[in-house]
Amino acid sequence: MLIGTILRGKGSDVTTVTPAATVRELLAQLAEHNIGAVVVSSDGITIEGIVSERDVVRRLHDRGAAILDAPVSSIMTTEVTTVGPGENVDSLRQTMTTQRFRHMPVVDGGRLVGIVSIGDVVKSAIEELETEKASLVDYLHR
């Protein structure tokens, strides 16, 4: 299965936040959209970073509540690993597991076109297994 197949099923909407937004504004976005991470982008097309709820928790622990009024740029990850829509989900699953990523932006032609979570990857694996099982059961009952 390809990453693009996952995006077709879940949609390609990506919540972004600007680097200048406050961590408090970031938290509002996470809560409003019921998500765990957002891409940091000034224009919604290029990726400047990624920031997750884990980043917020770690910085709260390190720096205290003052971090809530700091810019997202002060806590975001700037070296962002991305994936293309034509890449294989099995490869992505392996990368997400070994690198301990929970969210991976999808980029096509230098443009942000989606985001895939570890939950999306697990769901696709389950769907593949269910399809395979149904095929085998059908084969055995012929």
C-alpha positions as CSV (number, residue, x, y, z in Angstrom):
1,M,0.0,0.0,0.0
2,L,1.2,3.5,-0.8
3,I,1.1,6.6,1.4
4,G,-1.1,8.3,-1.2
5,T,-3.8,5.6,-0.6
6,I,-3.9,6.5,3.1
7,L,-4.3,10.2,2.2
8,R,-7.1,9.4,-0.2
9,G,-8.9,7.7,2.6
10,K,-8.3,10.2,5.4
11,G,-8.0,13.4,3.4
12,S,-5.2,15.7,2.8
13,D,-6.1,18.5,5.3
14,V,-3.1,19.5,7.4
15,T,-3.4,21.8,10.4
16,T,-0.5,24.2,10.4
17,V,0.7,26.9,12.8
18,T,3.1,29.8,12.1
19,P,6.5,29.9,13.8
20,A,5.5,33.1,15.6
21,A,2.3,31.7,17.1
22,T,2.5,31.1,20.8
23,V,2.5,27.7,22.4
24,R,-0.8,28.6,23.9
25,E,-2.2,29.1,20.4
26,L,-0.7,25.8,19.4
27,L,-2.5,24.1,22.2
28,A,-5.8,25.6,21.1
29,Q,-5.2,24.2,17.6
30,L,-4.4,20.7,19.0
31,A,-7.5,20.7,21.1
32,E,-9.8,22.2,18.5
33,H,-8.8,19.6,15.9
34,N,-8.2,16.7,18.3
35,I,-4.7,16.0,17.0
36,G,-1.3,15.4,18.5
37,A,1.0,17.4,16.2
38,V,1.0,20.2,13.7
39,V,3.3,21.3,11.0
40,V,5.0,24.6,11.5
41,S,4.7,26.6,8.3
42,S,4.5,30.3,7.4
43,D,2.6,29.7,4.2
44,G,0.9,26.3,4.6
45,I,3.0,24.9,1.8
46,T,6.6,24.7,3.0
47,I,7.7,23.0,6.2
48,E,9.7,24.9,8.8
49,G,9.2,22.4,11.6
50,I,6.8,20.2,13.4
51,V,5.6,20.4,17.0
52,S,3.7,17.9,19.0
53,E,2.0,17.7,22.4
54,R,5.0,15.8,23.6
55,D,7.2,18.8,22.8
56,V,5.0,21.0,24.8
57,V,5.0,18.7,27.8
58,R,8.8,18.3,27.8
59,R,9.3,22.1,27.5
60,L,6.7,22.7,30.3
61,H,8.8,20.4,32.5
62,D,12.1,22.0,31.5
63,R,11.1,25.7,31.5
64,G,7.8,26.0,33.4
65,A,4.5,27.7,32.4
66,A,6.3,30.7,30.9
67,I,6.7,28.5,27.8
68,L,3.0,29.0,27.0
69,D,3.6,32.5,25.9
70,A,6.8,31.7,23.9
71,P,6.7,31.3,20.1
72,V,6.3,27.8,18.7
73,S,9.6,28.3,16.9
74,S,11.3,27.9,20.4
75,I,10.0,24.4,20.9
76,M,9.6,22.9,17.4
77,T,11.7,20.3,15.7
78,T,13.4,21.8,12.7
79,E,14.9,18.7,11.1
80,V,11.7,17.2,9.8
81,T,11.7,13.8,8.1
82,T,9.0,13.7,5.3
83,V,7.6,11.0,3.1
84,G,6.2,11.1,-0.5
85,P,2.7,9.9,-1.5
86,G,4.3,7.3,-3.7
87,E,6.3,5.6,-1.0
88,N,5.4,2.3,0.6
89,V,3.5,2.2,3.9
90,D,5.7,-0.7,5.1
91,S,8.8,1.4,4.8
92,L,7.1,4.3,6.6
93,R,6.0,2.0,9.4
94,Q,9.6,0.9,9.8
95,T,10.9,4.4,9.8
96,M,8.3,5.6,12.3
97,T,9.1,2.7,14.6
98,T,12.9,3.0,14.6
99,Q,12.9,6.8,14.7
100,R,10.1,6.9,17.2
101,F,8.0,9.4,15.1
102,R,4.3,9.5,15.6
103,H,3.5,11.9,12.7
104,M,5.1,12.3,9.3
105,P,4.4,15.1,6.9
106,V,3.7,14.1,3.3
107,V,5.4,16.2,0.6
108,D,5.0,16.1,-3.1
109,G,7.0,18.3,-5.4
110,G,8.2,20.4,-2.4
111,R,4.7,21.1,-1.3
112,L,3.0,19.9,1.9
113,V,0.1,17.6,0.8
114,G,-0.8,15.7,4.0
115,I,0.3,14.2,7.2
116,V,0.2,10.6,8.3
117,S,0.1,9.4,11.9
118,I,1.2,6.1,13.4
119,G,-2.5,5.4,13.9
120,D,-3.1,5.8,10.2
121,V,-0.3,3.4,9.4
122,V,-1.6,0.8,11.9
123,K,-5.1,1.2,10.5
124,S,-3.8,0.5,7.0
125,A,-2.0,-2.6,8.2
126,I,-5.2,-3.9,9.9
127,E,-7.2,-3.2,6.7
128,E,-4.6,-5.1,4.6
129,L,-4.7,-8.1,6.9
130,E,-8.5,-8.1,6.9
131,T,-8.6,-8.1,3.1
132,E,-6.0,-10.8,3.0
133,K,-8.0,-12.9,5.5
134,A,-11.2,-12.5,3.5
135,S,-9.4,-13.6,0.3
136,L,-8.0,-16.7,2.0
137,V,-11.4,-17.6,3.6
138,D,-13.0,-17.1,0.2
139,Y,-10.4,-19.3,-1.5
140,L,-10.8,-22.1,1.1
141,H,-14.6,-22.1,0.7
142,R,-14.5,-22.6,-3.1
